[in-house]
């Protein structure tokens, strides 16, 4: 960092550091002249070249001067203080924290894609449209849909896009349907997205087996219902085995059936949402197709529909004409929320530009690598791993629903002396990310399930890893039985320990 920025740093930054390197902030690592060091601690400084005459001169903004090696160590240390799928098990239920293959990261760095600029003329992005057209077709094949748009920036964003498609469809028909039904086991994004799309939500209860209460659903299907949103398997880890009856009832009411693709990882290559009767699907590529979760960074949530709804898809959509992939004909640039001049019934753009190409490249690489048989095996192994953990953990944490699960299992913490929350915190000390607890993030468990925890191992965990996790769960369960104070004080081994929930 430029040496002339040192003048604006405060005096404390120039003072000798009293903290260790492991706890210092980047400001505290400041040392005048360090940015010019060839090596950390070297007294040999490189002379900073004078800026060219045409360079824009800027006022110093007070950035710290830190040797390159210290910068690398600082941020490496910070990364090691976070838990990720690359450094330990991550059985976070309903989040599908599967391993992200590094070969797909290499694909995302191919020069032709990484050097493309969102402001360049769309006609010069032939490789992007070729990628999009192929990936759209693959997603349609996996989901059983007929048309797809890759533009939405995340799963919930794709969910919103799908609901806007449904709203546009009924608006075109002149049929006012202001209500969307969601099950009580739905992800929290379902009612949130429905509300953002202008719908009112009604909650459909579960039956005693954890499935949608079909009797209650039929009673709630009125002429005002636009759609029923459903995740299958559900967030409880159970397959909705009445899906054909559900689809028939929804369609008989003139409503549409929406598939929340959050749990598609359990069904890939085995059964398709379109074949189950769904009309609209969004796909969480960070869960199903192994792209990074991002930590708030770029994502993708493609939305796919049956042919009758294709006219309403957001822009852009890639098409193939005369063997060449391109944006759909004469598509005009439109701001987010504005309709496309060439597709008057489309919901417009969901975001600026064309979507997150780097993320979609990773999904494309995953699909090409796996193939149809590989996708099926991935789903089968995801289900196998979840049932293996459910069986092994049952003596300590019995399943809430005593039956085979799909890709994740909901376990009860009723046998714990402390609480599911403290049990989960103690797992952190052993390098295992906590399972999903009631009310955590976007997940809600119906009924009186305050002690429940949702565990999803994913298909990329080996049997050795699963056995290791079982061993740690057993160890913490024994600690809970013999030393409650220890478990209550967890986590003990992290830089940031307990959050005081009482104040």
Secondary structure, 3 states (H helix, E strand, C coil): CCHHHHHHCCHHHHCCCCCCCCCCCCCCCCCCCHHHECCCCCCCECCCCCCCCCCCCCCCCCCCCCCHHHHHHHHHHHHHCCCCCCCCCCCECCCCCCCCCHHHHHHHCCHHHHCCCCCCCHHHCHHHHHHHHHHHHHHHHHHCCCEEECCCCCHHHHHHHHHHHHHHHHHHHCCCCCEEEEECCCCHHHHHHHHHCCCEEEEECECCCCCECHHHHHHHCCCCEEEEEECCCCCCCCCCCCHHHHHHHHHHCCCEEEEEECCHHHCCCCCCHHHHCCCEEEECHHHHCCCCCHHHCCCCCCEEECHHHHHHCCECCEEEECCEEEECCCCCCCCECCCECCECCCCCECCCCCCCHHHHHHHHHHHHHHHHHHHHHHHHHHHHHHHHHHHHHCCCCCECCCCCCCCCEEEECCCCCCCHHHHHHHHHHCCCCCCEECCCCCCCCCCCCCCEEEECCCCCCCHHHHHHHHHHHHHHHHHHHHCHHHHHCCCCCCCCCCCCCCC
